[in-house]
Amino acid sequence: MKKVVIIGCGPAGLFAANELAGKFKVVVLDSSPKPGGSGLKSDGKLNFHPEIGGNLLDFMDEDEAWKLLEYIEQLFVSLGAPKANFESDKLERLKLKAAKAGVKFIPIRQSHIGSDELPVIIGKFVERLEKKGVEFRFGVKVLDLVAEGGRISKVVFNGGSIKTDYVLAAPGRSGSEWLTSTVTKLGVKTKYNPIDIGVRVEVPAEIFDEIVFEYKSWDPKFHIYTPSYDDFVRTFCVSPRGYVIKEFYEEGLFGVNGHSFRRTSSNNTNFAFLVRVSLTEPLENTMLYGKRIAQITNTLGGGKPIIQRLGDLIRHRRSTWDRIKRSYITPTLKGVTPGDIAMAYPHRIIQDIIEGLERLDRVVPGVFNETTLLYAPEIKFYAMRIETSKHLQTAIKNLFVAGDGAGVSRGIVGAAATGIIAARGILRSEGISPS
Ligand SMILES: Cc1cc2nc3c(=O)[nH]c(=O)nc-3n(C[C@H](O)[C@H](O)[C@H](O)COP(=O)(O)OP(=O)(O)OC[C@H]3O[C@@H](n4cnc5c(N)ncnc54)[C@H](O)[C@@H]3O)c2cc1C
């Protein structure tokens, strides 16, 4: 039996292993002590849409993409995840309401596992794969890929190496820089992805309750083009009755994110409100741009994220604890510094956030409120996009890539889908049909 070494045990690596199990000797290596990748740290919101969390249409037509998503959903459900809810008539009504306000709403099949349930589901998946003969090795950091005669022959890790017929690299965001430099050395091309820069918005939960409970949209995706700059702004990772949390980026930088749990809840709902930034000549390095903004914001916040009331941002003044205490919303993240986000962010992004929230208020009344809380920085860094075929095969014929680390996905389902695409690419190379 030929061997495939999978680097990374996040959603991409796990779903890839599931495709290959029984047909190849599969060895999954992960530098962390347990499975799940950043998927495990997440909230487990599953979005089943070809253009959310990556773009599956880069790899297949729409029909095929929907079939693949259905397959992934069934697999999640078989592991104990709740079935996605999708009440199309309600979501169509929300789409119409949004359209009238000049906002695009994307109806999506969604399911929410919850941070507390996710480890159980991942545990079951690993157990199932082990029964199918997949070998997992944790605490194993891959350091290099050795090529001979235009093919990868060996994977080198801390403490040893392993010979292999194929490599499927899915090291996630945390391994993206390593992956980019390793494949570049092997002659594979890469390019910068756009970046998302914005804030985490927190409002009293009642403001989103209508969308979440009446329209049945747990993580509503609203897309807006702003009037002044015509920039793309969107809601992302809505956490109903959830908590804002601090998140660490690379190089000691940090920002914020949001979580909600199945069993514990707060009185607030938070969501990311993000401006898409693409750069061309002379600087294409969106990552560097994002890091600089994170750095200034972290410095101004004195080592904590900045919090500001929307009313203060609009009136060009910093927030203070006194002003925040006068609001009828209490922040769920306490380790923050009241300040002025406009001191750290470019004017264009501030303008986009204010105009975008004003527009969103027409669909979600109450969002554009004086006391709405904004936390910064909230930046979504995406990995460099590695050049591949539609089967996620690189210029090195036995090296396939998948997931967030290869810049081809940005979410659990997208990562899982690309893991499957890459695994099926390997099967195809061997003339084996996927079953
Ligand atoms: C706080 C947070 C909340 C999130 N919430 C959601 C959500 O609700 N819904 C959603 O769809 N997405 C969410 N995401 C994003 C989601 O978790 C990722 O998109 C997804 O996990 C990417 O999967 P992946 O398999 O590509 O990579 P990962 O899940 O990051 O897994 C990659 C694995 O590779 C390992 N690795 C890295 N480098 C090496 C190396 N050199 N050698 C060996 N192993 C290595 C890592 O240890 C890691 O275990 C969230 C992310 C975060 C951080």
The ligand as an SDF file (V2000), in Angstrom:
LIG
                    3D

 53 58  0  0  0  0  0  0  0  0999 V2000
  -10.7810   31.5370   17.8240 C   0  0  0  0  0  0  0  0  0  0  0  0
  -11.2110   30.9790   16.4820 C   0  0  0  0  0  0  0  0  0  0  0  0
  -12.5570   30.7960   16.2300 C   0  0  0  0  0  0  0  0  0  0  0  0
  -12.9780   30.2620   14.9900 C   0  0  0  0  0  0  0  0  0  0  0  0
  -14.3110   30.0260   14.7730 N   0  0  0  0  0  0  0  0  0  0  0  0
  -14.7100   29.4440   13.6190 C   0  0  0  0  0  0  0  0  0  0  0  0
  -16.0510   29.0920   13.4090 C   0  0  0  0  0  0  0  0  0  0  0  0
  -16.9070   29.2650   14.2760 O   0  0  0  0  0  0  0  0  0  0  0  0
  -16.4050   28.5310   12.1990 N   0  0  0  0  0  0  0  0  0  0  0  0
  -15.4880   28.3070   11.2230 C   0  0  0  0  0  0  0  0  0  0  0  0
  -15.8600   27.8050   10.1560 O   0  0  0  0  0  0  0  0  0  0  0  0
  -14.1870   28.6070   11.4240 N   0  0  0  0  0  0  0  0  0  0  0  0
  -13.7790   29.1570   12.5860 C   0  0  0  0  0  0  0  0  0  0  0  0
  -12.4550   29.4430   12.7870 N   0  0  0  0  0  0  0  0  0  0  0  0
  -11.4990   29.1290   11.7030 C   0  0  0  0  0  0  0  0  0  0  0  0
  -11.2280   27.6300   11.6560 C   0  0  0  0  0  0  0  0  0  0  0  0
  -10.8650   27.1590   12.9270 O   0  0  0  0  0  0  0  0  0  0  0  0
  -10.1530   27.3620   10.6170 C   0  0  0  0  0  0  0  0  0  0  0  0
  -10.5820   27.9260    9.3930 O   0  0  0  0  0  0  0  0  0  0  0  0
   -9.8990   25.8750   10.4060 C   0  0  0  0  0  0  0  0  0  0  0  0
   -9.6030   25.2360   11.6130 O   0  0  0  0  0  0  0  0  0  0  0  0
   -8.7690   25.6740    9.4070 C   0  0  0  0  0  0  0  0  0  0  0  0
   -8.5200   24.2930    9.2930 O   0  0  0  0  0  0  0  0  0  0  0  0
   -7.1130   23.7160    8.8080 P   0  0  0  0  0  0  0  0  0  0  0  0
   -7.2460   22.2450    8.8910 O   0  0  0  0  0  0  0  0  0  0  0  0
   -6.7460   24.3500    7.5380 O   0  0  0  0  0  0  0  0  0  0  0  0
   -6.0490   24.2370    9.8790 O   0  0  0  0  0  0  0  0  0  0  0  0
   -5.9680   24.1250   11.4630 P   0  0  0  0  0  0  0  0  0  0  0  0
   -7.3030   23.8170   12.0580 O   0  0  0  0  0  0  0  0  0  0  0  0
   -5.2830   25.3520   11.9180 O   0  0  0  0  0  0  0  0  0  0  0  0
   -5.0190   22.8520   11.7110 O   0  0  0  0  0  0  0  0  0  0  0  0
   -3.6860   22.8650   11.3110 C   0  0  0  0  0  0  0  0  0  0  0  0
   -2.8790   21.9540   12.2140 C   0  0  0  0  0  0  0  0  0  0  0  0
   -1.5620   21.8450   11.6720 O   0  0  0  0  0  0  0  0  0  0  0  0
   -0.6290   21.8300   12.7390 C   0  0  0  0  0  0  0  0  0  0  0  0
    0.6750   22.2780   12.2390 N   0  0  0  0  0  0  0  0  0  0  0  0
    1.0520   23.5210   11.8630 C   0  0  0  0  0  0  0  0  0  0  0  0
    2.3210   23.5270   11.4380 N   0  0  0  0  0  0  0  0  0  0  0  0
    2.7790   22.2620   11.5620 C   0  0  0  0  0  0  0  0  0  0  0  0
    4.0250   21.6450   11.3100 C   0  0  0  0  0  0  0  0  0  0  0  0
    5.0780   22.3130   10.8080 N   0  0  0  0  0  0  0  0  0  0  0  0
    4.1530   20.3170   11.5710 N   0  0  0  0  0  0  0  0  0  0  0  0
    3.1060   19.6080   12.0750 C   0  0  0  0  0  0  0  0  0  0  0  0
    1.9130   20.1480   12.3450 N   0  0  0  0  0  0  0  0  0  0  0  0
    1.7380   21.4630   12.0830 C   0  0  0  0  0  0  0  0  0  0  0  0
   -1.2330   22.7420   13.7720 C   0  0  0  0  0  0  0  0  0  0  0  0
   -0.7490   22.4010   15.0670 O   0  0  0  0  0  0  0  0  0  0  0  0
   -2.7280   22.4660   13.6330 C   0  0  0  0  0  0  0  0  0  0  0  0
   -3.1390   21.4580   14.5400 O   0  0  0  0  0  0  0  0  0  0  0  0
  -12.0190   29.9550   13.9940 C   0  0  0  0  0  0  0  0  0  0  0  0
  -10.6590   30.1450   14.2670 C   0  0  0  0  0  0  0  0  0  0  0  0
  -10.2420   30.6480   15.4970 C   0  0  0  0  0  0  0  0  0  0  0  0
   -8.7680   30.8370   15.7590 C   0  0  0  0  0  0  0  0  0  0  0  0
  1  2  1  0
  2  3  1  0
  2 52  2  0
  3  4  2  0
  4  5  1  0
  4 50  1  0
  5  6  2  0
  6  7  1  0
  6 13  1  0
  7  8  2  0
  7  9  1  0
  9 10  1  0
 10 11  2  0
 10 12  1  0
 12 13  2  0
 13 14  1  0
 14 15  1  0
 14 50  1  0
 15 16  1  0
 16 17  1  0
 16 18  1  0
 18 19  1  0
 18 20  1  0
 20 21  1  0
 20 22  1  0
 22 23  1  0
 23 24  1  0
 24 25  2  0
 24 26  1  0
 24 27  1  0
 27 28  1  0
 28 29  2  0
 28 30  1  0
 28 31  1  0
 31 32  1  0
 32 33  1  0
 33 34  1  0
 33 48  1  0
 34 35  1  0
 35 36  1  0
 35 46  1  0
 36 37  1  0
 36 45  1  0
 37 38  2  0
 38 39  1  0
 39 40  1  0
 39 45  2  0
 40 41  1  0
 40 42  2  0
 42 43  1  0
 43 44  2  0
 44 45  1  0
 46 47  1  0
 46 48  1  0
 48 49  1  0
 50 51  2  0
 51 52  1  0
 52 53  1  0
M  END
$$$$
